[in-house]
Amino acid sequence: MIASQLDFFASPVAPATAKTASSQVVARVGQDEEAMARHLEATGNFRILRKLLPRSVVERARPEFPRRGVILDTETTGLNHRSDEIIEIGVVAFSFNDAGEIGDVTGVYGGLQQPIVPIPAEITRLTGITDDMVAGQVIEVARLNSLIEPADLIIAHNAGFDRPFCEAFSPIFARKAWACSVSEIDWSARGFEGSKLGYLIGQSGYFHDGHRAVDDCFALLEVLGQTRLDSTAAPFAELYRASQRSRVRIYAENSPFDMKDHLKARGYRWSDGSDGRPKSWWVELKEEALDEELRFLRAEIYRWDVDPPVRYLTAFDRFRMV
């Protein structure tokens, strides 16, 4: 009865008019929300995080962005690429130019795969991926290959982890150039408090639904493409330049045992030989720092004219499975 009385007082609205009015209300609400957010930010007492919305996929990239990049993320059953498996892979393909400017998103793929063994409870807690979700699922290698094959550069947010898993999964990843958005960008110099993706997203003014591979890829793309007020170029430009430079890896084989703390303090890491590297302390540096580092080793560590093994690395060699 009450509804009938309300209907009596309501003005009839044509369906098309109602749809237009609804769109106008939504737009107005969005404008009002943004105005409120800007007002709060202007007070200096609030920081507003906006929901990160994935970029649209285009059918044809703009010609002024001729190069192809891929942002990749994996979820796995553990940390060892020799014994653990990929259970999810996410890929966002995009275009860019020689200046390191990001153009368009050209393709997206996300796939789950059932591993041979049950997913450990700790992995489910971290990723949200359960055995039921992956049951009967298989990653489409042909679809994946269609996005990886044209890529000039593959980017992962910890390429030292993702590349070995990807190479163990398929040979399509082995002959590609890789870049690491953790180690090859100076996030601290850009004013960020950490290099974890959650920190980068939050300090870039966004929040997103994390821990799913494709969502994290879109989030990283947005962070890489954002130019902050105190920067002249976006992080991706720095990453692309870094990927084009050669680096060196120095192995301080047979270094005196009592010098291990000095090596560690200088950034050297220990390899026990189980990962295919020489059993030694080692460090990776820019190629132009090689001569200075050799002088340090000869004068401070060995104290004689030693020539430790040196390996030259490009983006095609770095982060790969040893």
C-alpha positions as CSV (number, residue, x, y, z in Angstrom):
1,M,0.0,0.0,0.0
2,I,2.8,2.4,0.9
3,A,4.6,1.5,-2.3
4,S,1.5,2.3,-4.3
5,Q,1.2,5.7,-2.7
6,L,4.8,6.5,-3.4
7,D,4.4,5.4,-7.0
8,F,1.4,7.7,-7.3
9,F,3.6,10.8,-6.4
10,A,6.5,9.7,-8.5
11,S,6.9,11.3,-12.0
12,P,7.0,8.8,-14.8
13,V,10.4,8.6,-16.5
14,A,11.2,7.2,-19.9
15,P,13.8,4.3,-19.8
16,A,16.3,6.2,-21.9
17,T,15.9,9.3,-19.8
18,A,16.3,7.3,-16.6
19,K,19.6,5.7,-17.9
20,T,21.0,9.2,-18.8
21,A,20.0,10.6,-15.5
22,S,21.6,7.6,-13.7
23,S,24.9,8.2,-15.7
24,Q,24.9,11.8,-14.7
25,V,24.4,11.0,-11.0
26,V,27.3,8.5,-11.1
27,A,29.5,11.1,-12.8
28,R,28.5,13.7,-10.3
29,V,29.2,11.4,-7.4
30,G,32.6,10.6,-8.8
31,Q,33.4,14.3,-9.1
32,D,32.2,14.9,-5.6
33,E,34.3,12.1,-4.2
34,E,37.4,13.4,-6.0
35,A,36.7,16.9,-4.7
36,M,36.5,15.6,-1.2
37,A,39.7,13.6,-1.6
38,R,41.6,16.7,-2.9
39,H,40.2,18.8,0.0
40,L,41.4,16.3,2.6
41,E,44.8,16.1,0.9
42,A,45.1,20.0,0.8
43,T,44.8,20.1,4.6
44,G,48.0,18.3,5.0
45,N,46.5,16.0,7.6
46,F,45.5,13.2,5.2
47,R,46.9,11.0,2.5
48,I,44.4,9.5,0.1
49,L,44.9,6.2,-1.7
50,R,43.0,5.8,-4.9
51,K,42.0,2.3,-6.1
52,L,44.3,1.3,-8.9
53,L,42.3,0.5,-12.1
54,P,44.0,-1.6,-14.7
55,R,44.8,0.0,-18.0
56,S,42.6,-1.0,-21.0
57,V,44.0,-3.4,-23.6
58,V,44.3,-1.9,-27.1
59,E,44.1,-3.9,-30.4
60,R,47.0,-1.9,-32.0
61,A,49.7,-0.1,-30.2
62,R,50.5,3.5,-31.2
63,P,53.4,3.5,-33.7
64,E,55.4,6.0,-31.6
65,F,55.9,3.2,-29.1
66,P,57.6,0.5,-31.3
67,R,59.2,-1.7,-28.6
68,R,57.5,-4.4,-26.6
69,G,57.8,-5.2,-22.9
70,V,56.3,-7.8,-20.6
71,I,55.7,-7.5,-16.9
72,L,55.6,-11.0,-15.4
73,D,54.7,-12.4,-11.9
74,T,54.6,-15.9,-10.7
75,E,53.2,-17.7,-7.6
76,T,54.9,-21.0,-6.7
77,T,54.8,-23.9,-4.3
78,G,58.1,-22.8,-2.7
79,L,61.4,-21.1,-3.2
80,N,63.5,-23.7,-5.1
81,H,63.1,-23.7,-8.9
82,R,64.6,-27.2,-9.1
83,S,62.0,-28.8,-6.8
84,D,59.0,-26.4,-6.6
85,E,56.5,-25.5,-9.3
86,I,54.7,-22.5,-10.7
87,I,51.0,-22.5,-9.7
88,E,50.1,-19.2,-11.2
89,I,51.6,-16.9,-13.8
90,G,50.5,-13.4,-14.8
91,V,51.6,-11.4,-17.8
92,V,50.9,-7.9,-18.9
93,A,52.4,-6.9,-22.3
94,F,52.9,-3.3,-23.2
95,S,54.6,-1.0,-25.7
96,F,57.3,1.5,-25.0
97,N,59.9,3.7,-26.9
98,D,63.6,4.1,-26.7
99,A,63.3,6.9,-24.2
100,G,61.7,4.5,-21.8
101,E,58.2,6.0,-22.0
102,I,55.4,3.5,-21.6
103,G,52.7,3.4,-24.3
104,D,49.8,1.0,-24.4
105,V,48.8,-2.3,-22.9
106,T,48.7,-4.8,-25.7
107,G,47.9,-8.1,-24.0
108,V,47.1,-9.8,-20.7
109,Y,47.2,-13.4,-19.6
110,G,46.7,-15.0,-16.2
111,G,46.7,-18.8,-15.7
112,L,46.7,-21.3,-12.9
113,Q,48.3,-24.7,-13.0
114,Q,47.8,-27.8,-10.7
115,P,51.1,-28.9,-9.2
116,I,52.2,-32.5,-8.7
117,V,52.1,-32.1,-4.9
118,P,49.4,-30.3,-2.8
119,I,50.0,-26.6,-2.2
120,P,51.6,-26.0,1.2
121,A,49.4,-24.3,3.7
122,E,51.9,-21.4,4.0
123,I,51.7,-20.8,0.3
124,T,47.9,-20.7,0.4
125,R,48.1,-18.2,3.3
126,L,50.4,-16.0,1.3
127,T,48.8,-16.2,-2.1
128,G,45.2,-17.2,-1.4
129,I,45.6,-20.0,-4.0
130,T,44.1,-23.3,-2.9
131,D,44.2,-26.8,-4.2
132,D,40.6,-26.5,-5.3
133,M,41.3,-23.4,-7.4
134,V,44.1,-25.1,-9.3
135,A,42.4,-28.5,-9.7
136,G,42.5,-29.5,-13.4
137,Q,44.1,-26.2,-14.4
138,V,46.9,-25.9,-16.9
139,I,48.8,-22.8,-18.0
140,E,48.2,-22.2,-21.8
141,V,51.8,-22.2,-23.1
142,A,50.7,-21.2,-26.6
143,R,48.9,-18.1,-25.2
144,L,51.8,-17.3,-23.0
145,N,54.2,-17.7,-26.0
146,S,52.2,-15.2,-28.1
147,L,53.0,-12.5,-25.5
148,I,56.5,-13.5,-24.6
149,E,57.9,-14.1,-28.1
150,P,57.6,-10.4,-29.4
151,A,59.0,-9.0,-26.1
152,D,62.2,-7.0,-26.2
153,L,62.4,-7.0,-22.4
154,I,60.8,-9.1,-19.6
155,I,60.4,-7.3,-16.2
156,A,59.8,-9.0,-12.9
157,H,59.7,-7.6,-9.4
158,N,62.5,-9.9,-8.2
159,A,63.8,-11.4,-11.5
160,G,66.3,-13.5,-9.6
161,F,63.4,-15.5,-8.3
162,D,61.0,-15.5,-11.3
163,R,63.4,-16.1,-14.2
164,P,64.7,-19.5,-12.9
165,F,61.2,-20.7,-12.3
166,C,60.1,-19.5,-15.8
167,E,63.1,-21.1,-17.5
168,A,62.3,-24.4,-15.7
169,F,58.7,-24.1,-16.9
170,S,59.4,-23.3,-20.6
171,P,62.4,-22.6,-22.9
172,I,60.6,-19.6,-24.3
173,F,62.0,-17.5,-21.4
174,A,65.6,-18.5,-21.8
175,R,66.6,-16.4,-24.8
176,K,65.0,-13.2,-23.6
177,A,66.4,-10.1,-22.0
178,W,65.3,-9.7,-18.3
179,A,65.2,-6.7,-16.0
180,C,64.6,-6.6,-12.2
181,S,62.4,-3.7,-10.9
182,V,63.7,-4.3,-7.4
183,S,67.5,-4.2,-7.9
184,E,67.9,-2.1,-11.0
185,I,65.9,1.0,-9.9
186,D,67.2,3.3,-7.1
187,W,63.9,3.5,-5.3
188,S,65.4,5.2,-2.3
189,A,66.7,8.1,-4.4
190,R,63.2,8.5,-5.7
191,G,61.9,9.0,-2.2
192,F,60.4,5.5,-1.6
193,E,60.8,3.9,1.8
194,G,61.2,0.4,0.5
195,S,61.2,-1.7,-2.7
196,K,58.4,-4.1,-1.9
197,L,55.6,-3.7,-4.3
198,G,53.1,-2.9,-1.5
199,Y,55.3,0.1,-0.4
200,L,55.7,1.3,-3.9
201,I,52.0,1.2,-4.7
202,G,51.0,2.9,-1.4
203,Q,53.6,5.7,-1.8
204,S,52.5,6.2,-5.4
205,G,49.0,7.0,-4.0
206,Y,47.2,3.7,-4.9
207,F,45.9,0.5,-3.3
208,H,45.0,-2.7,-5.1
209,D,43.9,-6.3,-4.6
210,G,47.4,-7.8,-4.3
211,H,48.9,-11.3,-4.3
212,R,47.3,-12.4,-7.6
213,A,49.7,-12.4,-10.4
214,V,47.9,-10.2,-13.1
215,D,46.8,-7.7,-10.4
216,D,50.4,-7.3,-9.3
217,C,51.6,-6.9,-12.9
218,F,49.1,-4.1,-13.5
219,A,50.1,-2.4,-10.2
220,L,53.8,-2.6,-11.1
221,L,53.2,-1.2,-14.6
222,E,51.4,1.8,-13.0
223,V,54.3,2.4,-10.5
224,L,56.9,2.1,-13.3
225,G,55.1,4.6,-15.5
226,Q,54.5,7.3,-12.8
227,T,56.7,10.4,-12.8
228,R,56.7,12.0,-9.4
229,L,57.0,15.7,-8.9
230,D,60.7,15.5,-7.9
231,S,61.7,13.2,-10.8
232,T,62.5,14.0,-14.4
233,A,61.8,10.5,-15.7
234,A,59.6,7.6,-14.7
235,P,61.2,4.5,-13.0
236,F,60.8,2.5,-16.2
237,A,63.1,4.8,-18.0
238,E,65.8,4.1,-15.4
239,L,65.1,0.4,-15.5
240,Y,65.4,0.3,-19.3
241,R,68.7,2.1,-19.3
242,A,70.0,-0.3,-16.6
243,S,69.0,-3.3,-18.7
244,Q,71.2,-2.0,-21.6
245,R,74.3,-1.8,-19.5
246,S,76.8,-4.6,-19.1
247,R,77.6,-5.7,-15.5
248,V,80.3,-7.9,-14.0
249,R,80.2,-10.6,-11.4
250,I,83.5,-11.1,-9.5
251,Y,84.1,-14.4,-7.6
252,A,86.6,-14.0,-4.7
253,E,87.7,-17.6,-4.8
254,N,90.0,-18.9,-2.2
255,S,89.9,-15.6,-0.3
256,P,91.4,-15.8,3.3
257,F,88.8,-16.9,5.8
258,D,89.5,-14.1,8.2
259,M,88.5,-11.6,5.4
260,K,84.9,-12.9,5.2
261,D,83.5,-10.1,7.3
262,H,85.3,-7.4,5.2
263,L,83.8,-9.0,2.0
264,K,80.3,-9.2,3.5
265,A,80.5,-5.6,4.7
266,R,81.4,-4.6,1.1
267,G,78.3,-6.4,-0.3
268,Y,79.7,-9.8,-1.2
269,R,77.5,-12.8,-0.8
270,W,78.5,-16.4,-0.1
271,S,77.8,-19.2,-2.6
272,D,78.3,-22.8,-1.4
273,G,78.5,-24.0,-4.9
274,S,75.2,-25.8,-4.9
275,D,73.6,-23.3,-7.2
276,G,76.2,-23.8,-10.0
277,R,78.3,-20.8,-9.1
278,P,81.9,-21.2,-7.9
279,K,82.2,-21.8,-4.1
280,S,83.2,-18.4,-3.1
281,W,82.2,-14.9,-2.0
282,W,80.9,-12.9,-5.0
283,V,79.6,-9.5,-5.9
284,E,77.9,-8.1,-9.0
285,L,78.8,-4.5,-10.0
286,K,78.6,-2.1,-12.9
287,E,81.2,-2.8,-15.5
288,E,82.9,0.6,-14.9
289,A,83.5,-0.4,-11.2
290,L,85.6,-3.5,-12.1
291,D,89.1,-2.0,-12.0
292,E,88.4,-0.3,-8.6
293,E,87.1,-3.6,-7.1
294,L,90.0,-5.6,-8.4
295,R,92.4,-3.1,-6.7
296,F,90.4,-3.5,-3.5
297,L,90.7,-7.3,-3.6
298,R,94.4,-7.2,-4.3
299,A,95.2,-4.6,-1.7
300,E,92.8,-5.4,1.1
301,I,91.8,-9.1,0.8
302,Y,94.4,-11.2,-0.9
303,R,97.3,-8.8,-0.5
304,W,99.0,-10.1,-3.7
305,D,98.4,-9.6,-7.4
306,V,95.5,-12.0,-7.9
307,D,93.2,-12.3,-10.8
308,P,89.8,-13.6,-9.5
309,P,87.3,-15.1,-12.0
310,V,85.1,-12.4,-13.6
311,R,82.0,-12.9,-15.6
312,Y,80.5,-10.3,-17.9
313,L,76.7,-10.2,-17.9
314,T,74.0,-8.6,-20.1
315,A,70.3,-8.5,-19.7
316,F,70.2,-11.8,-21.6
317,D,72.4,-13.5,-18.9
318,R,71.4,-11.8,-15.6
319,F,69.0,-13.5,-13.2
320,R,69.0,-16.7,-15.2
321,M,68.9,-20.3,-13.9
322,V,72.4,-21.4,-13.1
